Every structure is written in structure tokens, then in C-alpha cells.
Amino acid sequence: MVVDDQLTQAVNRVADAIEENTLLIAKILAHYNSVVPPMKENADRANKFGRDAEAEEMRANGQHN
């Protein structure tokens, strides 16, 4: 029947689109997981160095917290 074939094709297209989107989301997640943790680690390290330098400057100037 024509209607059955059209429905089958539509459902198959939807299933294919979902599969493609799932693969794309998996790629995005892999990229995110490879980039964000090192970025956070570097930001944390930079913040620590900044706090340490500020504390050292305050000690050198005779200032206290």
C-alpha cells in the first residue's frame, strides 16, 4: 500500500536522523571531555599562581590580609 510505504520511509528517515545526531553528539562530547578538563586545570593553576604572587607582593610591602 502507498500509505504504508510512505510511513515506513518517514519512520526510517527519522531513525536515520536520530542515529546521525547521536553520533554527532558523541563526537561533541568526546571533544568537550578532551578540552575542558585541561582548560580548568590550567585556569586553576593560573589562579593559584596569581594568588601566590599577590600574597608575596603583600608580604614584601609589609601588608597583611
N, C-alpha and C positions, 0 to 999 in steps of 0.2 A: 504494500500500500504506500502511496506517496507521502501521506502524513507521517506514517511510521518511519519512513526513511529520513524525512526532514527532522523529525525529533531525534532520531539516532545520530544524525550528523551534528545537530546542535549540541547534544549531550557530549559527543566525542570532542567537539571543539572546546567546550567548557572544560572537560577533563584535561585536554592538552594544554590549555591556558593555565590551569591550576598547577600542572606539573612544571611548566616553564617558570612560573612565578616562584614556585618552591625552590627550584634550582637557583634562580637569581637571588632569592633571599638567603639561601645558604652561602652563596659567594659573598654577598654583602656582609653577612655575619662573620665569615672567616676573615675578611679584610678588617673589619672592626676589631675583632679579637687580636689581630696581629699588630694593629696600630695603637689602639687606645691604652693598653696596659703600659707599654714603654713610654708613651706620652705622659701618663700620670706619674710614672716613676721619675721621669726627668723633671716634671714640674715640682714634685715633692722635694727632689734633690736641690733644685734651684731655690726653692723657698727656704730650705734648711740653710743653705749657704748664705742667703740673704739675711736671715735671722742671726746667724753666727757673725757675719760681718758687721751688722748693726750693733750687736752686743759688744763686739770687740772695740768698735768706734766709741761706744758709750763709755767703756772702761778706760780707754785712752784719754777721753775728755773729762774723766772724773765724774761722769753722770751715772746715776743708778736708777733702776726701774722703780 
